[in-house]
């Protein structure tokens, strides 16, 4: 559970680092880059421990899959609440298909 929590916090920071500046397009690009780097540093402070702790329980591929699912969920919430963008049905279908891949990664064959 620690891994999931750390990955979630890390993804919240990274989503702001990658997409938060889109709300401030009038700001110079170099400021957006520096702000994103600062936010990304904080993200790494959660991501690295999440992967280190999680690797005792999960494989690297499983960790990456968990991270991608969390990223999709965080991004959906972020894009609707922060960027005020519509979450279209085709986005949800596409994201759902990616989440469906989780079955294949975690299934014991």
Backbone as JSON Lines, residues from 0, in Angstrom:
{"i":0,"aa":"X","n":[0.82,-1.2,0.0],"ca":[0.0,0.0,0.0],"c":[0.86,1.27,0.0]}
{"i":1,"aa":"X","n":[2.03,1.19,0.64],"ca":[2.95,2.34,0.62],"c":[3.34,2.69,-0.81]}
{"i":2,"aa":"X","n":[3.58,1.67,-1.6],"ca":[3.99,1.88,-2.98],"c":[2.91,2.63,-3.75]}
{"i":3,"aa":"X","n":[1.67,2.2,-3.61],"ca":[0.56,2.84,-4.33],"c":[0.41,4.29,-3.9]}
{"i":4,"aa":"X","n":[0.49,4.55,-2.61],"ca":[0.37,5.91,-2.09],"c":[1.5,6.79,-2.61]}
{"i":5,"aa":"X","n":[2.73,6.3,-2.53],"ca":[3.87,7.08,-3.01],"c":[3.78,7.33,-4.51]}
{"i":6,"aa":"X","n":[3.37,6.32,-5.27],"ca":[3.22,6.51,-6.71],"c":[2.12,7.51,-7.05]}
{"i":7,"aa":"X","n":[1.06,7.51,-6.26],"ca":[-0.02,8.47,-6.49],"c":[0.46,9.9,-6.23]}
{"i":8,"aa":"X","n":[1.14,10.11,-5.11],"ca":[1.66,11.45,-4.81],"c":[2.65,11.87,-5.89]}
{"i":9,"aa":"X","n":[3.52,10.97,-6.27],"ca":[4.5,11.27,-7.3],"c":[3.83,11.66,-8.61]}
{"i":10,"aa":"X","n":[2.78,10.95,-8.98],"ca":[2.07,11.24,-10.22],"c":[1.33,12.57,-10.18]}
{"i":11,"aa":"X","n":[0.84,12.94,-9.04],"ca":[0.2,14.26,-8.92],"c":[1.22,15.35,-9.21]}
{"i":12,"aa":"X","n":[2.4,15.24,-8.6],"ca":[3.45,16.23,-8.86],"c":[3.88,16.21,-10.32]}
{"i":13,"aa":"X","n":[4.06,15.03,-10.89],"ca":[4.54,14.96,-12.27],"c":[3.51,15.47,-13.25]}
{"i":14,"aa":"X","n":[2.25,15.25,-12.98],"ca":[1.21,15.78,-13.85],"c":[1.25,17.3,-13.87]}
{"i":15,"aa":"X","n":[1.45,17.9,-12.71],"ca":[1.6,19.36,-12.65],"c":[2.87,19.81,-13.36]}
{"i":16,"aa":"X","n":[3.95,19.05,-13.22],"ca":[5.2,19.41,-13.9],"c":[5.04,19.37,-15.42]}
{"i":17,"aa":"X","n":[4.36,18.36,-15.92],"ca":[4.2,18.2,-17.37],"c":[3.13,19.08,-17.97]}
{"i":18,"aa":"X","n":[2.01,19.25,-17.26],"ca":[0.85,19.9,-17.87],"c":[0.38,21.16,-17.16]}
{"i":19,"aa":"X","n":[0.83,21.42,-15.96],"ca":[0.36,22.58,-15.2],"c":[0.61,23.9,-15.88]}
{"i":20,"aa":"X","n":[1.72,24.0,-16.6],"ca":[2.07,25.25,-17.28],"c":[1.15,25.57,-18.45]}
{"i":21,"aa":"X","n":[0.36,24.6,-18.91],"ca":[-0.54,24.84,-20.04],"c":[-1.61,25.88,-19.71]}
{"i":22,"aa":"X","n":[-1.85,26.06,-18.43],"ca":[-2.83,27.05,-17.99],"c":[-2.23,28.47,-18.04]}
{"i":23,"aa":"X","n":[-0.92,28.56,-18.2],"ca":[-0.22,29.85,-18.17],"c":[0.6,30.03,-19.44]}
{"i":24,"aa":"X","n":[-0.08,29.96,-20.58],"ca":[0.61,30.03,-21.87],"c":[1.27,31.38,-22.13]}
{"i":25,"aa":"X","n":[0.84,32.43,-21.43],"ca":[1.43,33.75,-21.62],"c":[2.79,33.87,-20.91]}
{"i":26,"aa":"X","n":[3.07,32.95,-20.01],"ca":[4.34,32.95,-19.29],"c":[5.47,32.48,-20.22]}
{"i":27,"aa":"X","n":[6.66,33.05,-20.1],"ca":[7.77,32.62,-20.96],"c":[8.09,31.13,-20.78]}
{"i":28,"aa":"X","n":[8.48,30.5,-21.86],"ca":[8.76,29.07,-21.84],"c":[9.85,28.71,-20.84]}
{"i":29,"aa":"X","n":[10.87,29.54,-20.71],"ca":[11.97,29.21,-19.81],"c":[11.49,29.16,-18.35]}
{"i":30,"aa":"X","n":[10.51,29.97,-18.01],"ca":[9.94,29.93,-16.66],"c":[9.16,28.63,-16.47]}
{"i":31,"aa":"X","n":[8.41,28.24,-17.49],"ca":[7.67,26.98,-17.41],"c":[8.63,25.8,-17.24]}
{"i":32,"aa":"X","n":[9.74,25.84,-17.96],"ca":[10.73,24.76,-17.87],"c":[11.34,24.7,-16.47]}
{"i":33,"aa":"X","n":[11.76,25.84,-15.94],"ca":[12.36,25.86,-14.6],"c":[11.35,25.43,-13.53]}
{"i":34,"aa":"X","n":[10.13,25.91,-13.63],"ca":[9.09,25.52,-12.66],"c":[8.84,24.02,-12.75]}
{"i":35,"aa":"X","n":[8.77,23.5,-13.97],"ca":[8.54,22.06,-14.16],"c":[9.68,21.24,-13.59]}
{"i":36,"aa":"X","n":[10.91,21.69,-13.77],"ca":[12.05,20.97,-13.19],"c":[11.96,20.94,-11.67]}
{"i":37,"aa":"X","n":[11.59,22.06,-11.08],"ca":[11.45,22.11,-9.62],"c":[10.39,21.16,-9.11]}
{"i":38,"aa":"X","n":[9.26,21.12,-9.82],"ca":[8.18,20.21,-9.43],"c":[8.61,18.76,-9.64]}
{"i":39,"aa":"X","n":[9.32,18.51,-10.74],"ca":[9.78,17.15,-11.05],"c":[10.75,16.64,-9.99]}
{"i":40,"aa":"X","n":[11.56,17.53,-9.41],"ca":[12.46,17.11,-8.34],"c":[11.67,16.54,-7.16]}
{"i":41,"aa":"X","n":[10.6,17.24,-6.79],"ca":[9.75,16.76,-5.69],"c":[9.13,15.42,-6.08]}
{"i":42,"aa":"X","n":[8.72,15.3,-7.34],"ca":[8.13,14.05,-7.83],"c":[9.11,12.89,-7.64]}
{"i":43,"aa":"X","n":[10.37,13.12,-7.98],"ca":[11.38,12.06,-7.84],"c":[11.58,11.66,-6.38]}
{"i":44,"aa":"X","n":[11.36,12.58,-5.46],"ca":[11.49,12.26,-4.03],"c":[10.43,11.26,-3.57]}
{"i":45,"aa":"X","n":[9.36,11.11,-4.34],"ca":[8.33,10.11,-4.06],"c":[8.47,8.89,-4.97]}
{"i":46,"aa":"X","n":[8.82,9.13,-6.22],"ca":[8.89,8.05,-7.21],"c":[10.0,7.05,-6.89]}
{"i":47,"aa":"X","n":[11.18,7.54,-6.56],"ca":[12.3,6.63,-6.3],"c":[12.02,5.73,-5.09]}
{"i":48,"aa":"X","n":[11.58,6.28,-3.95],"ca":[11.24,5.38,-2.84],"c":[10.09,4.42,-3.18]}
{"i":49,"aa":"X","n":[9.11,4.89,-3.95],"ca":[8.0,4.02,-4.34],"c":[8.51,2.8,-5.09]}
{"i":50,"aa":"X","n":[9.39,3.03,-6.05],"ca":[9.93,1.91,-6.83],"c":[10.86,1.03,-6.0]}
{"i":51,"aa":"X","n":[11.64,1.64,-5.14],"ca":[12.56,0.87,-4.29],"c":[11.78,-0.03,-3.35]}
{"i":52,"aa":"X","n":[10.78,0.53,-2.67],"ca":[9.95,-0.24,-1.75],"c":[9.11,-1.25,-2.51]}
{"i":53,"aa":"X","n":[8.52,-0.81,-3.62],"ca":[7.64,-1.68,-4.39],"c":[8.32,-2.87,-5.03]}
{"i":54,"aa":"X","n":[9.61,-2.74,-5.32],"ca":[10.31,-3.83,-6.0],"c":[10.51,-5.05,-5.11]}
{"i":55,"aa":"X","n":[10.28,-4.92,-3.81],"ca":[10.31,-6.09,-2.93],"c":[9.07,-6.95,-3.14]}
{"i":56,"aa":"X","n":[7.99,-6.33,-3.64],"ca":[6.71,-7.02,-3.81],"c":[6.33,-7.24,-5.27]}
{"i":57,"aa":"X","n":[6.74,-6.32,-6.15],"ca":[6.35,-6.36,-7.55],"c":[7.58,-6.43,-8.45]}
{"i":58,"aa":"X","n":[7.37,-6.93,-9.67],"ca":[8.44,-6.87,-10.66],"c":[8.48,-5.44,-11.21]}
{"i":59,"aa":"X","n":[9.54,-5.12,-11.93],"ca":[9.66,-3.79,-12.53],"c":[8.52,-3.55,-13.52]}
{"i":60,"aa":"X","n":[8.17,-4.56,-14.29],"ca":[7.06,-4.41,-15.25],"c":[5.73,-4.16,-14.52]}
{"i":61,"aa":"X","n":[5.54,-4.82,-13.4],"ca":[4.32,-4.6,-12.63],"c":[4.31,-3.19,-12.03]}
{"i":62,"aa":"X","n":[5.45,-2.74,-11.54],"ca":[5.54,-1.38,-11.0],"c":[5.21,-0.35,-12.07]}
{"i":63,"aa":"X","n":[5.76,-0.55,-13.26],"ca":[5.49,0.38,-14.36],"c":[4.01,0.37,-14.73]}
{"i":64,"aa":"X","n":[3.41,-0.78,-14.73],"ca":[1.98,-0.9,-15.05],"c":[1.14,-0.18,-14.01]}
{"i":65,"aa":"X","n":[1.45,-0.38,-12.74],"ca":[0.74,0.32,-11.66],"c":[0.88,1.82,-11.85]}
{"i":66,"aa":"X","n":[2.09,2.26,-12.13],"ca":[2.36,3.68,-12.31],"c":[1.55,4.25,-13.47]}
{"i":67,"aa":"X","n":[1.44,3.52,-14.56],"ca":[0.7,4.01,-15.73],"c":[-0.8,4.12,-15.44]}
{"i":68,"aa":"X","n":[-1.34,3.16,-14.71],"ca":[-2.76,3.22,-14.36],"c":[-3.02,4.42,-13.45]}
{"i":69,"aa":"X","n":[-2.16,4.61,-12.47],"ca":[-2.3,5.77,-11.58],"c":[-2.18,7.06,-12.38]}
{"i":70,"aa":"X","n":[-1.24,7.1,-13.33],"ca":[-1.07,8.28,-14.17],"c":[-2.34,8.61,-14.94]}
{"i":71,"aa":"X","n":[-2.99,7.6,-15.5],"ca":[-4.22,7.83,-16.25],"c":[-5.32,8.38,-15.36]}
{"i":72,"aa":"X","n":[-5.44,7.83,-14.17],"ca":[-6.48,8.29,-13.24],"c":[-6.2,9.72,-12.81]}
{"i":73,"aa":"X","n":[-4.95,9.99,-12.41],"ca":[-4.58,11.35,-11.98],"c":[-4.78,12.33,-13.13]}
{"i":74,"aa":"X","n":[-4.37,11.94,-14.34],"ca":[-4.51,12.83,-15.48],"c":[-5.96,13.15,-15.78]}
{"i":75,"aa":"X","n":[-6.84,12.17,-15.7],"ca":[-8.27,12.42,-15.94],"c":[-8.82,13.45,-14.98]}
{"i":76,"aa":"X","n":[-8.51,13.29,-13.71],"ca":[-8.98,14.23,-12.69],"c":[-8.36,15.62,-12.94]}
{"i":77,"aa":"X","n":[-7.06,15.66,-13.22],"ca":[-6.34,16.91,-13.45],"c":[-6.9,17.67,-14.65]}
{"i":78,"aa":"X","n":[-7.1,16.96,-15.75],"ca":[-7.55,17.64,-16.97],"c":[-8.95,18.22,-16.81]}
{"i":79,"aa":"X","n":[-9.8,17.55,-16.06],"ca":[-11.16,18.06,-15.85],"c":[-11.17,19.19,-14.82]}
{"i":80,"aa":"X","n":[-10.53,18.99,-13.67],"ca":[-10.61,19.97,-12.59],"c":[-9.68,21.16,-12.77]}
{"i":81,"aa":"X","n":[-8.45,20.93,-13.24],"ca":[-7.47,22.0,-13.32],"c":[-7.49,22.69,-14.69]}
{"i":82,"aa":"X","n":[-7.46,21.9,-15.76],"ca":[-7.43,22.48,-17.1],"c":[-8.82,22.78,-17.65]}
{"i":83,"aa":"X","n":[-9.85,22.29,-16.95],"ca":[-11.25,22.5,-17.35],"c":[-11.51,21.95,-18.76]}
{"i":84,"aa":"X","n":[-10.89,20.81,-19.06],"ca":[-11.11,20.16,-20.35],"c":[-12.13,19.05,-20.2]}
{"i":85,"aa":"X","n":[-12.85,18.81,-21.27],"ca":[-13.85,17.75,-21.28],"c":[-13.18,16.39,-21.38]}
{"i":86,"aa":"X","n":[-13.7,15.45,-20.63],"ca":[-13.23,14.07,-20.71],"c":[-14.17,13.32,-21.64]}
{"i":87,"aa":"X","n":[-13.75,13.17,-22.87],"ca":[-14.62,12.6,-23.9],"c":[-14.7,11.08,-23.78]}
{"i":88,"aa":"X","n":[-15.77,10.52,-24.3],"ca":[-16.0,9.08,-24.2],"c":[-14.88,8.29,-24.86]}
{"i":89,"aa":"X","n":[-14.37,8.78,-25.99],"ca":[-13.31,8.02,-26.67],"c":[-12.01,8.02,-25.87]}
{"i":90,"aa":"X","n":[-11.75,9.06,-25.09],"ca":[-10.58,9.06,-24.2],"c":[-10.74,7.95,-23.16]}
{"i":91,"aa":"X","n":[-11.94,7.88,-22.58],"ca":[-12.2,6.87,-21.55],"c":[-12.09,5.45,-22.11]}
{"i":92,"aa":"X","n":[-12.58,5.24,-23.32],"ca":[-12.48,3.92,-23.94],"c":[-11.01,3.57,-24.16]}
{"i":93,"aa":"X","n":[-10.25,4.52,-24.7],"ca":[-8.82,4.29,-24.92],"c":[-8.08,4.02,-23.63]}
{"i":94,"aa":"X","n":[-8.34,4.81,-22.59],"ca":[-7.71,4.6,-21.29],"c":[-8.12,3.25,-20.72]}
{"i":95,"aa":"X","n":[-9.38,2.9,-20.89],"ca":[-9.87,1.6,-20.41],"c":[-9.15,0.44,-21.06]}
{"i":96,"aa":"X","n":[-8.86,0.57,-22.34],"ca":[-8.12,-0.49,-23.03],"c":[-6.71,-0.62,-22.47]}
{"i":97,"aa":"X","n":[-6.1,0.53,-22.16],"ca":[-4.76,0.48,-21.55],"c":[-4.81,-0.18,-20.18]}
{"i":98,"aa":"X","n":[-5.82,0.15,-19.41],"ca":[-5.98,-0.45,-18.09],"c":[-6.26,-1.94,-18.2]}
{"i":99,"aa":"X","n":[-6.94,-2.34,-19.28],"ca":[-7.17,-3.76,-19.52],"c":[-5.87,-4.55,-19.67]}
{"i":100,"aa":"X","n":[-4.82,-3.88,-20.09],"ca":[-3.52,-4.54,-20.22],"c":[-2.98,-5.01,-18.86]}
{"i":101,"aa":"X","n":[-3.48,-4.41,-17.8],"ca":[-3.05,-4.8,-16.45],"c":[-3.29,-6.29,-16.22]}
{"i":102,"aa":"X","n":[-4.37,-6.81,-16.74],"ca":[-4.68,-8.22,-16.59],"c":[-3.52,-9.08,-17.08]}
{"i":103,"aa":"X","n":[-3.0,-8.76,-18.25],"ca":[-1.93,-9.56,-18.85],"c":[-0.61,-9.44,-18.1]}
{"i":104,"aa":"X","n":[-0.36,-8.27,-17.53],"ca":[0.88,-8.08,-16.79],"c":[0.86,-8.81,-15.45]}
{"i":105,"aa":"X","n":[-0.29,-8.8,-14.78],"ca":[-0.37,-9.39,-13.44],"c":[-0.83,-10.84,-13.42]}
{"i":106,"aa":"X","n":[-1.31,-11.35,-14.52],"ca":[-1.78,-12.74,-14.59],"c":[-0.59,-13.7,-14.51]}
{"i":107,"aa":"X","n":[-0.71,-14.69,-13.65],"ca":[0.31,-15.73,-13.55],"c":[0.09,-16.72,-14.67]}
{"i":108,"aa":"X","n":[0.99,-16.82,-15.6],"ca":[0.84,-17.72,-16.75],"c":[1.6,-19.0,-16.54]}
